[in-house]
């Protein structure tokens, strides 16, 4: 119950009921570099489920008095929440699904800090070491279910989409759910919520009792994209690069809805991986789709890919406009092909170990004015290397748009400058101008002020 002092004590639900005293102490330490602020921000995000803003700093300022403390008991732990958002409660009781997500935050923050970062169990200087760490984080979160079936569809797309695009994403999710497929998204609003909502209805019709709605996020973005309440498996990866790799490692197929710079970042990450020579025989069904009103958006994005990465990149996906059933049929057929391929190769269904991912794709990109200006965007690189640098450019724009640190950097020093080949930058400028004109940068209704400057 919510007390008069606005202190709420919450018992565990779903995961991690016991912590060591050392783990509790680390979560209570306040100060730069300590875990308490990450823990606090992630906890606030899952409680702030009805937030209409994608400005992480605004969210934190609105709830400046919010805090979370761990109470250690002989029987386990409970959380004490100070001034939690009211939308997490119904008649004074916390919504059960939100309570599950809250303790998923505890689980992931503790595991990443204690078992991944401090224990030095993983070699983050090698590609295999990073992939191994990602596998262990996902396994600790219970994402893998055995015996595994190839049935997980990753859905990417923007949170700032039109109503027609949102309804369309729900219909695609519904068609996927009717085919007994499960959904994984970035866990936020818009095109991340729509497919889950549609598939939930279809799963109810099909009497699916163990449906999975997996949300994968990271501390830098979670405050701007609070997990939607349909998510029943939340995973918080340490950074955006590990989040993106987690998506492509668990996906049996990927559907991309309209979006902005975050969706472009995801697409370039995937295309860069698939264009690597070692991945030419790795099958990842990929469909870009939206309603008829989104046809121009996809035509513009396809033109950008063709002009920058070339026709070989365009062959890696198909575009389906206005036909949710056809999208689901193509995805279902593609997953059957994935199942056949992995079975013959004796590969795991639950984690795509075969994908070759270069360390440059895996290492965290520290977004600053200096690193953004130093990006190598030129046609002299291999296509997968150009995709890697373009991906980082979009990652910087995401940071400048919604991440607290990036927003503060823009306010202090002005827009990021992006340099490189004039032709490529011209194509990039056209794509970004289209995103701005279509309102794909923000959900909060503000006049968008670009956080970037293209040096054309």
N, C-alpha and C positions, 0 to 999 in steps of 0.2 A: 504494500500500500504506500502511496505518496504521503509522507509525513508533513506536518505543518512547517518543519524546518527545511523542506524540500530536499530531504535526504531519503533516497530509496535504496533498500537493501535487496539484492537479487541473488537467488540461488541458481546454481548451474543448470543448464538445459542443453543437452546434446553432446557436449564434449568438455574435456579437461576439467575435472573436478578437484584434482590434487596438484599442488605446486610445492616445490621445496622452499625453504626459507630464503635461500640465496636468490631464487627466481623472483620471489615476492619483493625482496629488497631492491633488486635491480629495476623492477617496474615502478617502485616508489621513488627512485632517485630522480631529482629534478635538476635540469641544467642542460646545456648544450652537449649533444652527443649521447645523452642518456635515453633510456627507452620510455620514460614516462610520457613525454610529449607525443611520441608516435602512438603509444597506447591510448592516450587521451583523445587524439584526433580521430583515430580509427573507430574508437568506441562512440564518439559523438556522431560520426558519419552513419553508423548503422542505426542509431537512435533517431536521427534526424531524417526519417524516411520520407516525409512529405515536403522536403525542401524544394523550392522553386528556383533556386539560384545555382549557377555553376561556378561561382566565384568562391574559391576555398577560403580566402581571407575574410570575405564577408560572412561566411558561415561561422568562422572562428570568432569573429568580432561580435556577432549576434549572441553567441553563447560563451562569452568570455569567462563567466563564473562557473561554467561546467567543469567538473572534475570527476575522477573515478579512482577509488581506492580499493585495495584488496584486503579483505578480512580473513585472516587465517584461523581455521577452527580445527578441532580434533577430527571432525568428520569430513574435512575438506576445506573448500574456500567459498566465499560469497563476495559479491561486489557491493560497495557503497557508492551510489551515484549522487553527485551534488548538482542540483538544478538541471536535471535532464530535460530534454525536449518533451513537451506534453503529448506530441503526436505518437509517441511510443507506447501510450497507455490507453486502455479502455476501462472506464469506471474505476480508475485507480490501479488497475492491474496491467502489468506489461504484456504486450502481445507476445504470444508464445514464440512465433517465428522470429521476432526481433530478439528475444532472449537467446535463442539458439545462435543467431548471428553474433550477438555480443560475446558469447563465450568462444565462438570461433575466432574472434579477434584475440582473445587471451591466448588461445592455443597457438595461433600462428606467430604472434609477436614473441611469445616465449620461446617457441621452437627455433625460429630464425635467429634470435639473439643467443640462446644458450647452446643449441646443437649445431647451428650452421656457422655463425660468425665467431663466437668466442671459443668453441671447442676445436676449431681449426681441423675439422674432419675432412674438409673438401679443399681441393686445389683450385682456387679461382684464377690461376694463371693459365689454365689449360681449358680447352673446349670440353673435353670429357669430364673434367672436374666440375665445371659449371652445370653441365647437363645432369650429372649425378646429384648435385645439390637440389636442382629443380625437381627431380624424381622423388627425392626424400621428402621435400616439403609437400608435394602432392600426395604422397603415400601417407604421411602423417595426418593430413587433412581428410583422409578417407575417400579420396576421389576414385581410387581404383577399386573395382568390385570384381571378385572372382567367383565363378568362372565369368570371364569378360566376354561381352558381345560388342561387335563394331556397330555402335548405334548413337554416337555422340556427335551432334552437329554444332559446330561453333558458328555463332551469328555475330557479325560485326556491323556497326552502323552508328550514326550520330545520335546524341541525346536531343539536339535541337533540330528535330524534323517536323514536317507539316503533319496535320491531322490525317490527311489522306495517306501519307507514307507510314504513319504509325498504324493505322487500321490495316494497311496492306501487310505490314510486318506481322501483325496478329494473325492474318489469314494464312500467311506462309507457315507460321508456327503451328497453326491448326492443322494444316495439311501434313506437316512433318509428324505431328503427334498422332494423327490417324494412322500413320505408317509405323507407329511404335518407336519413333526416334526420340531421343532425349536432347536437351538444349543446354549449351554453354555460351555465356555472353560475358561482357565486361561488367555486368550486374547492375548497371545504372538504369536511367529512364530511357524513353524514346525507343530506338531500334534495339536496345538491350532488354527492355521490358516487354515489348510487343510480342516477340516470338515465344517467350515464356508464357505469357498470358493466353495466347492462342493454343499452344500445345497443352496447357493445363486443362482446358475445356475438352480437347480431343482425347487426352488421356483419361479423363473422367468418363467419356462416352465409351472408350475401349476398355474400361475397368482396369486400367493400369494402376497398381497400388504402390509401386516402388519407383515412380517417375523421378528423374533427376533434372534439376534446374541449377546448374553449376555457374557460379559467378566468380570470376578471377579478376582481382584488382591489385592495387599497390598503394602504399601510404601517400605518395605524392598526388594521387588523383582521387582517392576515395572521398575526401571531403566535398569535392566538386561533383561527384557522381555517387551519391549515397546508394547503397544496395537496395534494389527494389524488393518488396516483401514476398515475392514469389520464389526468390532464391532459397534453396534448401541445402545447398552446399557452397559455403563461401570460403575462398582461399585468398589470402593476402600475401602476394609475392614481395620480395624485398625491393624491387625496382621495376621500371617499365620494360627493360630488356628481358628480364626473367619472366615477367608476365607474358610478353609476346611469345617467348619460346614455349612457355607452358601451353598456350593456346594451340600452337602448331604441333606440339608433341602429343596432345590428347585428342586432337580432332580426327574424326574419320571423314569429314567433309566440312566445307566452309561456305556459308552464305553471307554475302555482303550487301547491306542495304545502304541507302543514301546517307551521307555523313559529311563531316568537315575534315579538318586537318588531322584529327585523331584517327579517323577511318583511313585516310590516305597513308598515314604512318604505318598502320597495320598492314595495308595492302603492299606497300613497298618492302616491308620486312619480309612478308611471305614470298613475293615475287623474287626478291633478291636471293632467298634461300633456294627456291625452285629452279632458278636460272644457273645455280652453281653446277658445273659439269658433273660433280659426283652425285647429283640428285636427279639426273635426267630420267631415271627409271623409277623414281619414287612417286606413287600416285596419291594426289590430294585433290579430289573433286572440288571445284571452285566455281560458284555461280554468283554473279552480280545481278541484283534484281530490285525492282521497285514498281510503283504504279505507272500508268501512262504519263502522268504529270512529271515523272522523274526521268523521262527518256532523254531530255537534253542534258541532264546532269551526267548520266552514264556515257552519253556520246562525248561530252567534254572530257571526262576522266579517261575514257578509252583513247581519245586523241592525244592526251597528255602522255599516256604510257607508250603509245606508238611513236611519238616524237622524241621521247627521251630514252626509253629502254629498247624500242624496236618491235617489229612484228613477232619475234620469238616470244616476247613477254606476253603479247596479246593472245597467243595461242594457249596460254596456261589457264584461261578462264573463258566462260561464256556469259553472255548477257541475255537475260530473260526479262521482258517487260510485260507487266500486267497479267501474269498467269501463275498464280500461286500453286495450283495443282501441278503444272508442268515443272515448276521449280522443284517441288517435293519429289516428283517422279524421277527427275534427273539425279537428284541427290541420293535417292534410294537405290537407283541403278548404280551410281558411282560407289556407294558404300558396299554393295555386293561385290563389285570388282575389287575394292580394297580388301574385303574379307578373303576373297579367293587368292589374291596376290600374297597376302601375309600368311595365309595358311600354307601355300605351296613353299614359301620361303622360310617357314617355321618362325615367323616374326610374332612379337607380342601384339595382341589386339589393343591393350590398354595404354600403350605408350610407344610412340614412333621413334624407336632407337636409331633407325637407319638414316634419318635425315642428317646430312652433313651441314653443320652450322659453324661458320668461321668465327674465331674469337672476336673479330671486329663487330659482329652483330650482337655478341653477348655482353661485351664490356659496357658498363654504365657510361652514358654520355653526360658529362657535367655541363649543363647548359649555362653559358656565360656569354657576354658580348664578344669576348675574345675567341671562344671556341666556335661560335656561330659564324663569325667573320672568316675563320680559318678553314671552313669546310671546303673540300676539293670537289667542286661540281663542274666536271668537264668531260667531254666525249672521248677523251683518250683512254679512259679506264675500261675494264671489262664491264659488261652490263650489270652483273651482280654487284660489283663494287660501286658503280654509280647509284644503284638502288640503295645501297647501304648509306651513302652520303646524303641522298635525298631524304631517306627515312629520318636521319638525324636532323635535317632542316625542319621537317614537319614536327619532330619531337620537341624542338626548341619553340616552335609556335604554340604547341599545346601548353608548354610550361609558361610562356608569356601570356597566354590567354587565361588560364585557370589555376595554375599552381602558385601557391603563396610566394615561394621564393622567386619564381619567374616574374610574377606581377610586380613585386617590389623592385626587382632589377630594372624592369622597364620604366617604372616611375622614377627611379634614381638616375638612369643613364639614357633614357629614350629607347626607340625601337632597336631590335637586333638588325644588323646588316648582313645580307646574304650576297656573297660574291661568287663569280664563276663565269662559265661560258655564256655569252650573250644570248645565243639561241635557246639554250636550255632554260636560262633565267626568264626569257620572254614567255616561254611556255608555262613556266611555274607562275609567273605573274598573272597570266590569263586565267589559270585554274583558280588561284587564290581570289582574284577579283570576282570570279563566278561564285565562289563560296560566300564572299561578303555580300554580294548583291542578292543571293538567295537566302540570306539570314542564317547561314549554317555555322556561324562562329559562336553564338551565344543563345542561351535560352531565357535569360532574365529580362529581355526586352530593352536593353540599353543600346544606344547608338554605338556601333562597334568602332573602336579605335585600333587600327592595326598595330600589332606588337613587332612588326617586321618592316624592313625596307629592302626592296629588291634593287640591286645595283645594276640596272640596265641602262 
